[in-house]
Amino acid sequence: MGEMDTKQTKKVCVVDGQGGGIGAVIIKKLKDRFGEQIEIIALGTNAIATAQMLKSRANKGASGTNAIIQTVKKADVIIGPVGIIMPHAMMGEVTCEIAAAISLSDARKVLLPLSLENIDIVGVAGLPLPMLVDELMASHLSFI
């Protein structure tokens, strides 16, 4: 019997909808920083979002409500805009089931304060997306 690898690769789910642009930026920066140290799973609320995130070098991708519900159960980290935990966000693409599955997952959730919904998050500076992703990696993924 060979020696087992005690360091298991972390599963990082990046969830996005609509055109997948936010998820694509997140995945590109994660790949640049961590390479193959982590497994990145692109979860799109639709096929276009998933395809866009896969172009940014995600290891795997899946689309739709059931794929998201099943995959986030096994994730170590879930990353996406704050709307992924809000039912009916992203023009209705985030179903109640998706929002609940992500919220109830044991995975650590790292959410970016980007929302097209009628919600303001107090105490958050309106930084551009690339700066938010840099902050996410520097301050919230140190355990990887």
N, C-alpha and C positions, 0 to 999 in steps of 0.2 A: 504494500500500500504506500502510495506517495504522501508526501506532507501536504496537508490542506492549506490553502491560502486563507489566512485569517482576516485579511483586509478585503471586505466585499465591496464591489463597485456600487456606488450610490446611484439610485434611480431618481432622476430629476425629470418631472413632468412639466412641460411648458404648455400652458393652456391659452388659446386665443381664438378669436372668431373673426367674422367679417373677412377682411383681406389677409389676415395673418401677419401684418407688418410689425406689430409690437413683438409678437413671439419670435419672428425672424431676427430682429435686432438682439433680443435676449439670447437666443441660441448661438448666433455668431459670436457674441462676446464670451459666452460660456465656453464654446469650443476653443476660442483663441486662448483663453486662460487655463482651462483644465484639460484640453485635448481628450484623450480616451480614458482619463481617470474617472470620468463619470459617464453613465449611460443617459443620454437625453432622449426623451420620448415626447414627440410633438403631438399634442392633442388639440385638434381643431373642432370647433362646433360645426364646421362645414368642410368639404373637400378642398376648396380653394385655400382656406387658411392652413390646412394641413400641408398641402403641396408647397405653399410659400415657405413654411417652416422647415420642410424637408430639404429645400434648396439651400438652406443655411447650415446644412450638415447634421441635422438631428440623426440619431442612430436608428430610430423607428418612428412611425407615425400612424395615427388612426383618427378617424373622423366620427362625429356624431355622439348622441347622448349615451348610448349603451357602452360604446368604447371608452368614453371618458369615465363613466361610473365604475366600470370594471378595472380600469388601469390605475386610477388614483388610489384604490384600495391597497396596492402593492408599492406605492411610491414612498421614497424617503423625503422628498422635497417637492412641493408644487409651487410653480412660479407663474405669475400672470398679472394682468391688470386687476384692480379691485373688483371690477364688474363680474369676475368669474364666480364670486360668492353671492351675487345678487340675482334673484330670480327675475327673468325677463330682460336682463341687461343686454347690451350689444344688439339693439333693435329686435329683441325677443329671442336671439339665438341661445342665450343661457336659459335653459329650462329650469324649472323648480328642482327637478331631479339632479341636474348637473350641479347647481348651487349647493344642494344638500350634500351630495356625495363629496364634493371638495371640502365643504365646511366640516363634515363629520370624519373625514379621513384622518388617520393618525399621523400622516405626514406633516412636516413643518410647512406652513404656508408663508410664502414671501410675496407680498402683493404690492404692485406699483400703484401709486395714487393717480391713476389715469382713468377718467371716467367721462363718458358722454351723457351719463345719467344726470338727473337733477339733484346731485349730491355734492356738497362741499366738505372736504376733510380739513378740519381746523388744525393749524400748526404745521402744515406741510408747505414747503416752498415749491413754487411752480417751476421745477427744473425741467430741462429738455430730456427726452427719453434716453439718449446715450449717457447723460450724466446720472440719471436715475439707475440705470443698469450698472454703471461703475460703482455707485453707492451700494447697490444690492450685493455685488460680489465682494466688496471690501468689508462691509459691516455685517452681512447676514449669511454668508456661506463659508465662514472660517472653519466650520466643523468638517468640511469635505476634505 
